[in-house]
Amino acid sequence: MKNFEKINSCRACQSLSISRVYNFNDCPIEGDFVDVNALDKNQPLYPMSSVICEDCGFLQLEYLLSPEIIYKNYYYETAATKGLIDHFADYSKQIVNRFSLTPNNSLVIDIGSNDGGFLNSFKNQNINILGIEPSKSISEVANQRGVKTHNSYFNDDAVEYVLTNFKKASLITSNYMFANINKINDFIDNVTKILDDTGVYIIETGYHPDQMNFNMIDWFYHEHFSYFTLKVLDEIMMKSGMKIFDYDKINIRGGCIRFYCKKLINKSIKVESKVEDLIKKENIDGMHNKQTHIEYFKTILNIKNQVKNKILEYKKEGKKIVGYGASHSTTGLMYLFELTDLIDYLVDDNPAKLNKYSPGKHLSIYNSKKLDEDKPEVIILLAWLYKKPILENLKMYIENGGEILIPLPDFKIIKK
């Protein structure tokens, strides 16, 4: 694979009937923030668009960047996402109880285990654990924290490592990485090889229909190859002899879902009725139809025009405009809405982002305390998903005459 490739067929069913539905602006790798010593680094812009398979309804990126490009300078820890560690602690306790995992006997494998934040919650319950994580630096962090982690992509070599050194897993999990997989069918085949015949595989990922209802278009970026419905993922699972038997909607990251899967060899598998109910709803809502997505993207572009025109108006008035938020999503949003030349700098309270510069345009990133010193006239809330706590922190800013532009889910201005 070169730096990127254009797909010509569906990655799930191999159909050639794929049609473009979303056309974004070219964008740098959204998470490639740089420090002052790398400001001369060449950060090329890559094409961004989405296609839908007209046979199976799978929504996916049209251009796939190679993992070597995406993850070369990748560094993200679960602790950086607000509320995620608490979420993982609750989630692990539910799973242990529901599937009767036993201390010192059951094995939990987390694929794409990051810094071990999720696995650590099982370790705290004396469950045997193993992480599989492709980032060398993050794997080292996890191992230093006492979370046993194998540094590898989840490929044939990783499968051999597990089967040679461990028994088959009672539980396998994939949290917020399943959308990043290119060869999905091969990946699921490998899951079946290391999962016990009575074991459970759980995927927690973004749920596109809910995110779409919320206009969460900034969930689209180069790292996320796939945008799932239950119907599409269930058909992918069945190709590998697995079946989704239950799901839970998760109120995190704007709309996520947890899919519970078992091998079809397990004769006692009971499929909850709500699985079929959700598939019916997805079909009724047109989630697998090209025209639904084309109309949706028109709505997004209409919001973009409102936001951009207002920002241009502020610029003509000589107002300073600051972006609140520095993440993969905010990079994608700035490029889609064509704001990179209209924002003076960014603020973000994630310590890993301070004194860094944004991908591509190299906007400076400061702690939000700079707003008190600088008193910009306008803040655009790029991290709009977290508007509740951010607006709480900006009460005095608004009282003192500042304006806050919220771009999504609908264009909105908050001022005194």
DAJOBEL-V989531 format. One record per run of one state. SS is the DSSP state (@ for helix, = for strand, . for the rest). FROM is the first residue (numbers start at 1). TO is the last residue. Records with the same first field share a line. If there is no record, write none. Layout:
SS: FROM-TO  FROM-TO
This chain:
.: 1-3  7-17  24-26  28-33  35-35  39-45  47-48  54-58  62-62  66-66  71-77  81-83  99-106  112-116  124-127  134-135  145-148  152-155  166-168  176-177  181-183  207-207  214-216  220-225  228-229  240-241  251-255  264-272  285-289  317-320  325-327  337-344  348-350  354-356  358-363  367-369  375-377  381-383  394-394  400-402  407-411  415-416
=: 4-6  18-23  27-27  34-34  46-46  49-53  59-61  63-65  107-111  128-133  149-151  169-175  195-206  226-227  242-250  256-263  321-324  345-347  357-357  364-366  378-380  403-406  412-414
@: 36-38  67-70  78-80  84-98  117-123  136-144  156-165  178-180  184-194  208-213  217-219  230-239  273-284  290-316  328-336  351-353  370-374  384-393  395-399
